[in-house]
């Protein structure tokens, strides 16, 4: 009797944990029309997610895209100046 109750409790906890609500900034963009997205210079693209066959829709503004590009370039420059040794300090 105790084992059945324990198993049911574990099953309920596992199911409720899987149904968590993730809120992200992309939720804001999903309700916008194409005209609003274009006016605010927001571009959406589908990104492949490792371990999933369902691509994720990611929307970013021009400022976000430029920041990510600059960060990537800075990381490449840093690795090149260290001779390709990422994570090591000089």
VEXDREN-2710 file (C-alpha; in Angstrom, 1 decimal):
% VEXDREN-2710
k/r/px/py/pz
1/UNK/0.0/0.0/0.0
2/UNK/2.8/2.4/0.9
3/UNK/4.7/1.5/-2.2
4/UNK/1.7/2.3/-4.5
5/UNK/1.2/5.6/-2.8
6/UNK/4.9/6.5/-3.2
7/UNK/4.9/5.4/-6.9
8/UNK/1.8/7.5/-7.6
9/UNK/3.3/10.5/-5.8
10/UNK/6.5/10.2/-7.8
11/UNK/4.5/9.9/-11.0
12/UNK/2.5/13.1/-10.2
13/UNK/5.6/15.0/-9.4
14/UNK/7.3/13.9/-12.6
15/UNK/4.4/14.9/-14.7
16/UNK/4.0/18.3/-13.1
17/UNK/7.7/19.0/-13.5
18/UNK/7.5/18.4/-17.2
19/UNK/4.7/20.9/-17.7
20/UNK/6.7/23.9/-16.5
21/UNK/6.0/27.3/-18.1
22/UNK/9.0/28.9/-19.7
23/UNK/8.4/32.5/-20.5
24/UNK/10.9/34.2/-22.8
25/UNK/11.2/37.4/-24.8
26/UNK/10.1/35.4/-27.8
27/UNK/6.6/35.1/-26.4
28/UNK/6.3/38.9/-26.9
29/UNK/7.3/38.6/-30.5
30/UNK/5.0/35.7/-31.3
31/UNK/1.9/38.0/-30.8
32/UNK/3.3/40.7/-33.2
33/UNK/2.3/40.9/-36.8
34/UNK/4.9/40.8/-39.6
35/UNK/4.4/44.5/-40.2
36/UNK/5.1/45.2/-36.5
37/UNK/8.2/43.0/-36.6
38/UNK/9.5/44.7/-39.7
39/UNK/8.8/48.2/-38.2
40/UNK/10.8/47.4/-35.1
41/UNK/13.5/45.7/-37.1
42/UNK/13.0/42.3/-35.4
43/UNK/14.0/39.2/-37.4
44/UNK/12.9/35.7/-36.5
45/UNK/14.7/32.5/-37.5
46/UNK/14.4/28.8/-36.7
47/UNK/17.4/27.4/-34.9
48/UNK/18.2/23.7/-34.7
49/UNK/18.3/22.5/-31.1
50/UNK/20.7/19.8/-30.1
51/UNK/18.8/16.6/-29.1
52/UNK/15.5/17.7/-30.6
53/UNK/14.0/17.4/-34.1
54/UNK/11.8/20.5/-33.5
55/UNK/13.6/23.7/-34.3
56/UNK/13.2/26.7/-31.9
57/UNK/12.0/30.0/-33.2
58/UNK/14.3/32.8/-32.0
59/UNK/13.5/36.5/-32.6
60/UNK/16.0/39.2/-32.1
61/UNK/16.2/43.0/-32.6
62/UNK/18.9/44.7/-34.6
63/UNK/20.6/45.8/-31.4
64/UNK/20.7/42.2/-30.1
65/UNK/22.0/40.8/-33.4
66/UNK/24.8/43.4/-33.5
67/UNK/25.7/42.7/-29.8
68/UNK/25.9/39.0/-30.5
69/UNK/28.0/39.5/-33.6
70/UNK/30.4/41.9/-31.7
71/UNK/30.7/39.4/-28.8
72/UNK/31.5/36.6/-31.2
73/UNK/34.2/38.7/-33.0
74/UNK/35.7/39.6/-29.6
75/UNK/35.9/36.0/-28.6
76/UNK/37.6/35.0/-31.8
77/UNK/40.1/37.9/-31.5
78/UNK/40.8/36.8/-27.9
79/UNK/41.4/33.2/-28.9
80/UNK/43.7/34.3/-31.8
81/UNK/45.8/36.5/-29.6
82/UNK/46.2/33.6/-27.1
83/UNK/47.2/31.2/-29.8
84/UNK/44.0/29.3/-29.7
85/UNK/44.1/28.5/-26.0
86/UNK/40.6/29.3/-24.9
87/UNK/40.1/29.6/-21.1
88/UNK/43.7/30.2/-20.2
89/UNK/44.8/33.5/-18.8
90/UNK/48.0/35.2/-19.8
END
